[in-house]
Amino acid sequence: TISVVDQTTSDRTICCSAVEVTECGIPEINGRYHRFESSDGVPAYSKIESYEGKEAIFTIGRWNSNTGVKKWRITAAVPGGMDLCTKQLAFYVAFAPSFVLHPPKKNWMIEEGGDLFLPPEYEGRGVHPVPVITHESDANSGIPGMQVASTSSRKSRRRTVRSASTPRYTRSVRSVSTER
């Protein structure tokens, strides 16, 4: 069997539906984050978890800087106390080239604040050990971030693979049997 691929999408549409954070020194950061919005042109991932007795929104997203440096950060928005101000916390940061479309799996560093690219309203709060991230794909299609719809017949089988996040792009895979 020979597979013929008509690629009408770019690798930018391949993404994961969720990420899992483990081994983090801050237990509330560990857990599953779901794709939820776009940050710097790539998916961001988020979860709601109790932190310091309040319901907080934890986010893993990519940030751009004026110098073009791409940084992935793990942050949280925590509702304030009596003043009702939301605290913006930054825990971990990882550098990555612009073609990296998912949070890096390793090489996270503690966000200590004082970073020229971290807005002043963010407070650095990371501790050791740093997190490890694993990616979950959108479907068990063998192609991360893609969903597979399949139809078959005796002579040929056609699979249309489409991105779950951007359905306007499609990738068709056609299997042609070389048997007689």
N, C-alpha and C positions, 0 to 999 in steps of 0.2 A: 504494500500500500504506500502510495506517495501522497504527501500532504501539500496542498497548494495554498499559500497564505496570501490573501489580498489585504494588505495593511493600510487602512485609511485613518488610523489614529496614531497619536504620538505616545511615547512612554509617559508623558505627563498625566494621562488619564488613568494610568495604572496606580491604584492606591489601596491601602488597607482599610477595612471597616472599623477596626478597633486596634488598640495597643494595650499590652499588659505590662505594668510596671512592677518589678520585684526587687528584693534585696536592698530597698531604700532605708536609710537611717531614720526617716520620718515615716512611721507606720501608716499614717493617713494618706500618704502619697501612693503607697502600693495599691494595686488593683487595676481594674479594667476601665479604660477610657474609650469612649465611642466617638467616631468621627462626627463633627457637629457643625463646623463652619469653615470658612476659608480664612487663612492668615498668611499674608505675603504671597498669595497665589497658590498655596498648597493647603491640603486639609489640616485643620487643627482638631485636637481631641480633647474631650472634657468629661468630667464626672463631678457629682455632688457628694460630699463627704463631710462629716462632722470634724471640725478643727477648733481647738481651744473652746469647746462647748458651743460652737455656733455652726450653722450650716454654711459651708464654703463651696465655691466653685473652683475646682482645680482644672488647669488647662495646660496642655502641651502644644506649643505653637512655634512657628518660625518667625523670627523678627529680622527685619532688614535695617541696615544702618546707612548713614550718609556715605560711608566709604565702600559700600557694597558687600561688606562682611555679612554672611548669613549665620545667625545663631538660633538654635532651638532652645527654648526655655520652658521650665516647669514652674508655673506661677499659680497663685490662688487669690481670689477675691473673697475677703472675710468681712461680713457685716460688723460695723463698729459697735461700741458700747453706748454710753450715754450721749455722745456727740453725734451718733447716727452716721458717722463717716465710714465708708468702706475702706478697710486696709488692703493695700495691694502688696502682696508678698512674692518675692522671687526666690526659688530654692536652688535650682540647678540650671546649668547652661552647658551646651555642647556646640562646638563650631562644626560647620559642614559646608561643602561646596554647594553652589546654587542648584546643581542638577540633582541633589539629594531631596527626594520628595516625601520622605517619611522621617519621623524622629530617629536619630541615630540609636543603635542598639546599645552601644558602649561609649566610653570616653566622656562621660558626663563629669562636670566639675561643680564644686560648691559655688553658689552665687553669694558672694560676700558683700555686695554693694560696692559703691565707689567706681563701678564700670561707667565709662563715659557714654555708653550707648544705652544704659539702663535709665529710664526716666526717673527723676528724683522722687516721685511719689511711691516708688517701689522700695521695699525694705528687704535686704538680703537675709535669708534665714536657713540656708542649707546646712546639713551636718553629714558626717561620714556614717556609714558607707553610702556611696553614690548609687543611684538606681541603675538597673539593667532593664532594657525594654525589648519585648518581642512583638512582632507584627502578626495580626490575623487578617487573612484575605477575605474578600467579599463572598467567595464561593469556593467549593472544593473542585475547581475547574482545572487545577494544575497551572493556571496563570493567575498570579496574585492580583487581586483587585478586580477580577472579571467575573461575570456571571455567564453561564452557558445555557443556551436553549438548543435542543437537539432534535432533528428529525432524521429519519433514516428510511431507506428503501433497499431493495435487493442489490441493485447495481452500484449505488453510491450512497454516501452518508454526508450530510451537510450539517455543519455546526455554525451557528452564529454566536459570536462572543461579543458581548457589549459591556461597556463600562457601567457599573452601577451608579457612579457619581455623575456621569455626563452621558445620558442615553443617546445624544445626537451623534456620537461617534460609534462606529461599529467596526468590527473586524470579522471577516468571514474566513472560515477554514473549511476546505472541501477535501474529502478523502476520495481518491480515485483508485479503484482496485486494478491491479495489474494482472489479476488472475483471469484465465480464459474459460 
